[in-house]
């Protein structure tokens, strides 16, 4: 098996890993929804800033709270984007490990099936030989019995 992979991979461990990946994907979806919400808020804030700029209000009249919120939302969006990228990277690593494990198991399963088929072929051949030998033995026994029967009648 590959380095770093547990040699005891079972359907249970694969199922658990897939469950973890599904859970991670749900978290990613939730994070994406949050980022979309943040981006909508930023768009609204940007529209408000644009309106303020187009109305040519002097700088002192700008609402400081809106600018602070805009900065905070922008920072949150950046942080969420970084978190999503990291989450995607981790999910890709998990998928790659799972893919490698599944490929190894497919190879092992194929090898086992080949050995099983070869064993069945050898078993069938052995049974044919035993059957032929039994027929020959029965024929000899039958010949011996007939031979005694003939000699006992002659005597």
SEDO-696997 format. One line per 8 residues: their letters; for each residue x, y, z of N, C-alpha, C. Coordinates in Angstrom, 2 decimals. Example, Ala and Ser with C-alpha at 12.3 -4.5 7.8 and 13.67 -1.06 7.14 Angstrom:
2
AS) 13.19/-5.69/7.80/12.30/-4.50/7.80/13.20/-3.30/7.80 ~ 12.85/-2.25/7.08/13.67/-1.06/7.14/12.90/0.03/7.87
//
This chain:
155
XXXXXXXX) 0.84/-1.18/0.00/0.00/0.00/0.00/0.89/1.25/0.00 ~ 0.32/2.40/-0.29/1.08/3.64/-0.34/1.48/4.07/1.06 ~ 2.49/4.91/1.09/2.93/5.40/2.39/1.85/6.29/2.98 ~ 1.68/6.23/4.26/0.75/7.09/4.97/-0.69/6.59/4.97 ~ -0.97/5.52/4.24/-2.33/4.99/4.22/-2.42/3.81/5.17 ~ -3.52/3.75/5.88/-3.76/2.65/6.81/-3.99/1.38/6.00 ~ -3.23/0.31/6.28/-3.42/-0.91/5.50/-4.76/-1.57/5.77 ~ -5.45/-1.17/6.82/-6.74/-1.76/7.17/-7.87/-0.89/6.62
XXXXXXXX) -7.96/-0.79/5.31/-9.03/0.00/4.70/-10.19/-0.94/4.44 ~ -11.34/-0.53/4.94/-12.54/-1.35/4.78/-13.64/-0.47/4.22 ~ -14.75/-1.11/3.90/-15.90/-0.32/3.46/-16.33/0.64/4.55 ~ -16.18/0.22/5.79/-16.53/1.09/6.91/-15.66/2.34/6.96 ~ -14.34/2.14/6.79/-13.46/3.32/6.82/-13.72/4.20/5.62 ~ -13.99/3.62/4.46/-14.30/4.42/3.28/-15.60/5.19/3.50 ~ -16.59/4.52/4.09/-17.86/5.18/4.36/-17.66/6.34/5.33 ~ -16.86/6.11/6.36/-16.58/7.18/7.32/-15.87/8.34/6.64
XXXXXXXX) -14.87/8.04/5.79/-14.15/9.10/5.08/-15.08/9.88/4.17 ~ -15.96/9.16/3.47/-16.91/9.86/2.61/-17.85/10.73/3.43 ~ -18.24/10.26/4.61/-19.08/11.06/5.50/-18.37/12.34/5.91 ~ -17.08/12.22/6.22/-16.30/13.40/6.60/-16.20/14.37/5.43 ~ -16.00/13.85/4.23/-15.91/14.71/3.05/-17.25/15.40/2.82 ~ -18.36/14.66/2.97/-19.67/15.27/2.81/-19.87/16.39/3.84 ~ -19.44/16.13/5.05/-19.56/17.14/6.10/-18.74/18.37/5.75 ~ -17.52/18.15/5.26/-16.67/19.27/4.85/-17.32/20.05/3.72
XXXXXXXX) -17.93/19.35/2.78/-18.59/20.04/1.66/-19.77/20.86/2.16 ~ -20.51/20.33/3.15/-21.61/21.11/3.71/-21.08/22.39/4.36 ~ -19.95/22.28/5.05/-19.34/23.46/5.66/-18.91/24.46/4.60 ~ -18.34/23.95/3.51/-17.92/24.83/2.42/-19.13/25.55/1.83 ~ -20.23/24.81/1.63/-21.44/25.43/1.10/-21.93/26.54/2.03 ~ -21.91/26.26/3.33/-22.33/27.26/4.30/-21.41/28.48/4.23 ~ -20.10/28.24/4.15/-19.15/29.34/4.04/-19.40/30.16/2.77 ~ -19.69/29.48/1.68/-19.95/30.18/0.42/-21.20/31.05/0.56
XXXXXXXX) -22.23/30.50/1.19/-23.45/31.30/1.40/-23.13/32.56/2.23 ~ -22.31/32.38/3.27/-21.94/33.53/4.10/-21.16/34.55/3.29 ~ -20.25/34.08/2.45/-19.47/35.00/1.61/-20.40/35.74/0.65 ~ -21.36/35.01/0.07/-22.31/35.67/-0.84/-23.09/36.76/-0.10 ~ -23.52/36.44/1.11/-24.25/37.43/1.90/-23.37/38.63/2.17 ~ -22.13/38.39/2.57/-21.19/39.49/2.81/-20.98/40.31/1.55 ~ -20.86/39.62/0.41/-20.64/40.34/-0.85/-21.85/41.20/-1.20 ~ -23.05/40.70/-0.94/-24.26/41.51/-1.18/-24.23/42.77/-0.32
XXXXXXXX) -23.84/42.60/0.94/-23.75/43.75/1.83/-22.72/44.74/1.33 ~ -21.59/44.22/0.84/-20.54/45.10/0.30/-21.07/45.85/-0.92 ~ -21.81/45.14/-1.79/-22.38/45.79/-2.97/-23.32/46.93/-2.57 ~ -24.16/46.66/-1.58/-25.07/47.69/-1.10/-24.27/48.87/-0.56 ~ -23.26/48.57/0.23/-22.42/49.64/0.79/-21.73/50.42/-0.33 ~ -21.26/49.70/-1.35/-20.58/50.37/-2.46/-21.55/51.27/-3.23 ~ -22.78/50.82/-3.40/-23.78/51.66/-4.06/-24.01/52.94/-3.26 ~ -24.09/52.78/-1.95/-24.29/53.96/-1.10/-23.10/54.90/-1.20
XXXXXXXX) -21.90/54.35/-1.24/-20.70/55.19/-1.37/-20.72/55.88/-2.73 ~ -21.12/55.14/-3.76/-21.19/55.71/-5.10/-22.18/56.87/-5.13 ~ -23.34/56.67/-4.49/-24.34/57.75/-4.43/-23.74/58.96/-3.72 ~ -23.05/58.71/-2.64/-22.44/59.82/-1.90/-21.40/60.54/-2.76 ~ -20.61/59.76/-3.50/-19.59/60.37/-4.35/-20.21/61.15/-5.50 ~ -21.27/60.60/-6.09/-21.90/61.29/-7.22/-22.67/62.52/-6.77 ~ -23.11/62.58/-5.56/-23.81/63.77/-5.06/-22.81/64.82/-4.60 ~ -21.53/64.46/-4.65/-20.43/65.39/-4.35/-20.56/66.02/-2.95
XXXXXXXX) -20.89/65.16/-2.03/-20.95/65.65/-0.65/-19.52/65.87/-0.17 ~ -19.31/66.87/0.59/-17.97/67.11/1.12/-17.58/65.98/2.08 ~ -16.30/65.71/2.20/-15.77/64.61/3.00/-16.26/64.62/4.44 ~ -16.34/65.73/5.11/-16.78/65.70/6.51/-18.21/65.20/6.68 ~ -19.02/65.28/5.63/-20.41/64.85/5.76/-20.58/63.34/5.56 ~ -19.49/62.65/5.15/-19.60/61.22/4.91/-19.89/60.50/6.22 ~ -20.76/59.53/6.16/-21.00/58.78/7.40/-19.82/57.82/7.68 ~ -19.13/58.06/8.76/-17.97/57.25/9.13/-18.34/55.80/9.42
XXXXXXXX) -19.52/55.59/9.97/-19.95/54.22/10.30/-20.06/53.38/9.03 ~ -20.57/53.98/7.94/-20.70/53.23/6.69/-19.33/52.85/6.15 ~ -18.38/53.76/6.22/-17.04/53.45/5.74/-16.38/52.36/6.58 ~ -16.58/52.43/7.89/-16.03/51.38/8.76/-16.66/50.03/8.43 ~ -17.99/50.02/8.24/-18.68/48.79/7.88/-18.16/48.24/6.55 ~ -17.95/49.13/5.61/-17.42/48.72/4.30/-16.05/48.08/4.46 ~ -15.18/48.69/5.24/-13.86/48.13/5.47/-13.94/46.77/6.16 ~ -14.81/46.68/7.19/-14.97/45.42/7.90/-15.50/44.32/6.98
XXXXXXXX) -16.51/44.67/6.17/-17.07/43.68/5.25/-16.04/43.23/4.23 ~ -15.25/44.16/3.76/-14.20/43.81/2.80/-13.20/42.87/3.45 ~ -12.81/43.17/4.67/-11.87/42.30/5.39/-12.48/40.93/5.65 ~ -13.73/40.90/6.06/-14.40/39.62/6.29/-14.49/38.81/5.00 ~ -14.76/39.47/3.89/-14.84/38.76/2.61/-13.48/38.16/2.26 ~ -12.42/38.90/2.50/-11.08/38.37/2.23/-10.79/37.16/3.11 ~ -11.12/37.28/4.38/-10.88/36.17/5.31/-11.71/34.94/4.91 ~ -12.97/35.17/4.55/-13.83/34.05/4.14/-13.30/33.40/2.87
XXXXXXXX) -12.81/34.21/1.96/-12.23/33.67/0.73/-11.02/32.80/1.05 ~ -10.17/33.28/1.95/-9.00/32.49/2.35/-9.43/31.18/3.01 ~ -10.43/31.25/3.88/-10.92/30.05/4.54/-11.50/29.06/3.52 ~ -12.23/29.56/2.55/-12.79/28.70/1.51/-11.69/28.04/0.70 ~ -10.68/28.79/0.37/-9.57/28.22/-0.40/-8.88/27.11/0.39 ~ -8.66/27.36/1.68/-8.02/26.35/2.52/-8.92/25.12/2.65 ~ -10.20/25.34/2.82/-11.14/24.23/2.92/-11.15/23.43/1.62 ~ -11.14/24.11/0.49/-11.09/23.43/-0.81/-9.81/22.63/-0.95
XXXXXXXX) -8.70/23.20/-0.52/-7.42/22.49/-0.61/-7.46/21.22/0.23 ~ -7.98/21.32/1.46/-8.08/20.15/2.33/-9.01/19.09/1.74 ~ -10.13/19.53/1.18/-11.06/18.58/0.56/-10.42/17.90/-0.63 ~ -9.68/18.65/-1.43/-8.99/18.04/-2.58/-7.98/17.01/-2.11 ~ -7.26/17.31/-1.03/-6.31/16.33/-0.49/-7.02/15.06/-0.04 ~ -8.15/15.23/0.65/-8.91/14.06/1.11/-9.42/13.25/-0.08 ~ -9.94/13.94/-1.09/-10.41/13.23/-2.28/-9.27/12.50/-2.96 ~ -8.10/13.13/-3.01/-6.95/12.47/-3.65/-6.56/11.20/-2.88
XXXXXXXX) -6.53/11.31/-1.54/-6.20/10.13/-0.73/-7.26/9.04/-0.91 ~ -8.52/9.44/-0.90/-9.60/8.48/-1.07/-9.52/7.83/-2.45 ~ -9.24/8.63/-3.47/-9.10/8.09/-4.83/-7.97/7.08/-4.89 ~ -6.83/7.42/-4.27/-5.68/6.49/-4.27/-6.04/5.20/-3.54 ~ -6.74/5.33/-2.44/-7.15/4.15/-1.67/-8.09/3.28/-2.49 ~ -9.05/3.90/-3.15/-10.01/3.14/-3.96/-9.31/2.45/-5.13 ~ -8.35/3.14/-5.74/-7.61/2.53/-6.85/-6.81/1.32/-6.35 ~ -6.16/1.46/-5.19/-5.41/0.34/-4.63/-6.33/-0.83/-4.31
XXXXXXXX) -7.48/-0.53/-3.75/-8.42/-1.59/-3.42/-8.94/-2.27/-4.68 ~ -9.15/-1.50/-5.74/-9.61/-2.10/-7.00/-8.55/-3.06/-7.54 ~ -7.28/-2.65/-7.45/-6.20/-3.52/-7.92/-6.14/-4.78/-7.06 ~ -6.22/-4.60/-5.75/-6.18/-5.75/-4.84/-7.37/-6.68/-5.09 ~ -8.55/-6.10/-5.28/-9.74/-6.90/-5.53/-9.59/-7.68/-6.84 ~ -9.07/-7.00/-7.85/-8.86/-7.67/-9.14/-7.87/-8.83/-8.99 ~ -6.79/-8.60/-8.25/-5.79/-9.65/-8.02/-6.42/-10.82/-7.27 ~ -7.20/-10.54/-6.26/-7.86/-11.59/-5.47/-8.83/-12.37/-6.35
XXXXXXXX) -9.59/-11.66/-7.18/-10.53/-12.36/-8.06/-9.81/-13.25/-9.06 ~ -8.69/-12.76/-9.58/-7.91/-13.61/-10.49/-7.45/-14.88/-9.78 ~ -6.93/-14.71/-8.55/-6.46/-15.87/-7.79/-7.62/-16.81/-7.50 ~ -8.78/-16.26/-7.18/-9.96/-17.08/-6.91/-10.37/-17.87/-8.16 ~ -10.39/-17.21/-9.30/-10.75/-17.89/-10.54/-9.73/-18.99/-10.85 ~ -8.45/-18.70/-10.67/-7.41/-19.70/-10.92/-7.58/-20.88/-9.96 ~ -7.89/-20.60/-8.71/-8.11/-21.66/-7.72/-9.31/-22.52/-8.10 ~ -10.37/-21.88/-8.58/-11.55/-22.64/-9.01/-11.21/-23.50/-10.23
XXXXXXXX) -10.42/-22.95/-11.14/-10.03/-23.73/-12.32/-9.22/-24.95/-11.90 ~ -8.28/-24.76/-10.99/-7.45/-25.87/-10.51/-8.31/-26.90/-9.77 ~ -9.26/-26.42/-8.99/-10.16/-27.31/-8.27/-10.99/-28.15/-9.25 ~ -11.52/-27.51/-10.28/-12.31/-28.22/-11.28/-11.44/-29.26/-11.98 ~ -10.22/-28.91/-12.33/-9.31/-29.85/-12.99/-9.02/-31.02/-12.05 ~ -8.77/-30.73/-10.79/-8.51/-31.79/-9.80/-9.70/-32.71/-9.65 ~ -10.90/-32.12/-9.63/-12.12/-32.94/-9.51/-12.28/-33.84/-10.74 ~ -11.96/-33.31/-11.93/-12.03/-34.14/-13.14/-11.07/-35.32/-13.03
XXXXXXXX) -9.87/-35.05/-12.53/-8.88/-36.13/-12.38/-9.35/-37.17/-11.37 ~ -9.87/-36.69/-10.24/-10.37/-37.62/-9.22/-11.51/-38.46/-9.80 ~ -12.42/-37.82/-10.54/-13.53/-38.55/-11.13/-13.01/-39.61/-12.10 ~ -12.00/-39.27/-12.92/-11.44/-40.24/-13.87/-10.78/-41.39/-13.11 ~ -10.05/-41.07/-12.06/-9.40/-42.11/-11.27/-10.42/-43.00/-10.57 ~ -11.51/-42.42/-10.10/-12.57/-43.21/-9.46/-13.23/-44.14/-10.48 ~ -13.46/-43.63/-11.70/-14.03/-44.50/-12.74/-13.10/-45.67/-13.03 ~ -11.78/-45.40/-13.11/-10.81/-46.45/-13.37/-10.79/-47.45/-12.22
XXXXXXXX) -10.86/-46.95/-10.99/-10.86/-47.81/-9.81/-12.11/-48.68/-9.80 ~ -13.26/-48.09/-10.08/-14.51/-48.86/-10.12/-14.41/-49.93/-11.21 ~ -13.83/-49.57/-12.34/-13.67/-50.55/-13.42/-12.77/-51.70/-12.97 ~ -11.66/-51.40/-12.27/-10.77/-52.47/-11.78/-11.48/-53.35/-10.77 ~ -12.18/-52.71/-9.84/-12.91/-53.47/-8.82/-13.94/-54.36/-9.49 ~ -14.64/-53.78/-10.46/-15.63/-54.55/-11.20/-14.97/-55.74/-11.91 ~ -13.82/-55.51/-12.52/-13.10/-56.58/-13.21/-12.65/-57.64/-12.22 ~ -12.17/-57.22/-11.06/-11.74/-58.17/-10.04/-12.92/-59.03/-9.55
XXXXXXXX) -14.04/-58.34/-9.33/-15.22/-59.06/-8.86/-15.67/-60.07/-9.92 ~ -15.66/-59.66/-11.17/-16.06/-60.57/-12.24/-15.06/-61.72/-12.37 ~ -13.78/-61.40/-12.18/-12.76/-62.43/-12.25/-12.94/-63.46/-11.16 ~ -13.27/-63.09/-9.96/-13.51/-64.04/-8.87/-14.77/-64.83/-9.12 ~ -15.73/-64.12/-9.64/-16.99/-64.80/-9.91/-16.79/-65.89/-10.95 ~ -15.97/-65.64/-11.94/-15.72/-66.63/-12.97/-14.92/-67.80/-12.39 ~ -13.92/-67.48/-11.56/-13.08/-68.55/-11.00/-13.86/-69.36/-9.98 ~ -14.76/-68.76/-9.25/-15.51/-69.52/-8.27/-16.54/-70.43/-8.97
XXX) -17.00/-70.06/-10.15/-17.92/-70.90/-10.89/-17.18/-72.08/-11.52 ~ -15.95/-71.78/-11.96/-15.19/-72.84/-12.62/-14.76/-73.89/-11.60 ~ -14.56/-73.55/-10.37/-14.00/-74.44/-9.40/-14.95/-75.31/-8.74
//
